[in-house]
Amino acid sequence: MDDEGASTSSASDSETQHHESAAAEHGLESVKRKLCRLVASSLSVTVPGLDVEPMLEVSKPGFGDYQCNNALSLFSSLRGTGTNFQNPRSIGQTILNNLPSSDIVESTSVAGPGYVNIVISSDWIAKMIQDMLIYGIKTWAPTMPVNRVIVDFSSPNIAKEMHVGHIRSTIIGDALARMLEFANVEVLRRNHVGDWGTQFGMLIEFLFEQFPNWKEVGNQAIEDLQSFYKASKIKFDDESSGFKAKAKQAVVRLQQGEDRYRAAWEKICQISHNEFDSVYKRLGVELEEKGESFYNPYIPPVLEELTNKGLITKSEGAQVISIAGQKSPLIVVKRDGGFNYASTDLAALWYRLNVERAEWIVYVTDVGQKQHFHKFFSAASMAGWLPDQNEKEYPKTTHVGFGLVLGLDGKRFRTRCSEVVRLVDLLDEAKSRCKEELIGRLTENGKIADWTVDELDTTSEAIGLGAVKYADLKNNRLTDYTFSFDKMLSDKGNTAVYLQYAHARICSIIRKANKDIEELKTKASITFVHADERALGLHVIRFQEVVEQACADLLPHYLCDYLYSLSEAFSKFYASCQVVGSPEEASRLLLCHATAVVMRQCFNLLGITPVYKL
Ligand code: ARG
């Protein structure tokens, strides 16, 4: 089925109805991986006995496609050891001579001080693309060294506002989960919501006061939990009301499991859950809630284990674990005897390792929590739960940190009235701006009559939400980023809007040709005539190694950079090569289609709904 006709679609892509068995059968390696193996085999002959990792990167324009850089560093380590090599260049030449012959490689040469330049066979690139079109993009999925991963993300706190940090965690965490799922890893998407803690005493007591018939009132009555939280906090802080003492009592009674308190807590959690859920639905994010409270029963036995292992000591009335190199220890039982964030995280990790049997546990929070994670991971290693912090050993834990969201004034992002930013409002504004822009444009070029109201709406939603997500994902997550509607909604530069246009344009070229792409896949073949055409083809197949690296480093911005350069490569191709009506039409349509398929896969991994018509 040719899906180019749909206006917006997330499910109709024939390429995403992956041919699982074909993928397994083909199990294709990326070009880079293949080349690395050739280089490794050459190195083992060139410098026998030395275990050298291949150093391979994409070449600068004009220097082949990939470049092997081993010669230079090898020469400096061999110098003075009686080696026969006179200079790095002679090592480069030997690496080249020892490369096993392969149908991937078209030609090789040594350049400069000893770089080995490799040119990939054009026929092979074409074949890779054609195979992908026939067997599905899933055949380009990376292989990961793990089977089951937990991604702990979003994780807002109940009744408190879902602040910008949680928004970033939701967007980044979802992208990571999608990437790993694409790599055939089983991902447990965990929402570690803060549903336990001292604030509940206050909330419960306030609920009793404000709604004496709280059991009967519908959830709508207290729908806006944020205001509810704020009002109760004002009362809590007012020393004269005697409310604080009552709230503290309520915490104790909740923790002791008193029915009325438990029921009130459940009600508050449920309301909050519904609120979060509507946001997740709109964002297309799936999450399974296992809040902090879930791990309560596991805390005492876990602490007992750590005590028996001699890790826990008393300090100023609290129970702590000292961590080498850290000034302050990890507190696991507070002075008042209560458990905290760290004890919950330890119990949750125990559960994730022993019950859920996850091999890799990934935590997505702002970088501000770096220390907490460092300490608690160290404690887990000391307990023997994790192998020593060795990158390659599993089970493994990773803190995926991210920077702040800044406003245009360079300070923490807030809205005008200096309240926290509500995610829903952001999404609404992005969408309405997109709609206005779209309607303006369509009216101007006389196409507005071709669009239904519904189409306008779904397209604006897809573009607006996609823009918000992309603006967040395109930066290295560790850096702070500045939130600007004007920038993210611009149709120029590295923005989702620009990319959506680029994708829709490809779809429109294919529609215009009016050919059956499914038939072309098997009846026609791809050949590269023009250099820009080949360059696009090579870029298309590089998707595999990019997504592999993005998964390994948990960095979605690699995909964004790739997506942007792919659309640039497409523009260049389209400027120099006629598609519709040219003698090469069939081959070029297939290349256009492959570009669109890869772009959609990238959008999909980033949680963005592609649009097919703009
Ligand atoms: N609820 C926490 C917060 O808002 C984030 C939880 C992250 N996950 C974890 N396992 N600690 O800061």
Boltz pocket constraint, residues with backbone or C-beta under 6 A from the ligand:
constraints:
  - pocket:
      binder: B
      contacts: [[A, 152], [A, 154], [A, 155], [A, 156], [A, 157], [A, 192], [A, 193], [A, 194], [A, 341], [A, 345], [A, 348], [A, 363], [A, 364], [A, 365]]
      max_distance: 6.0
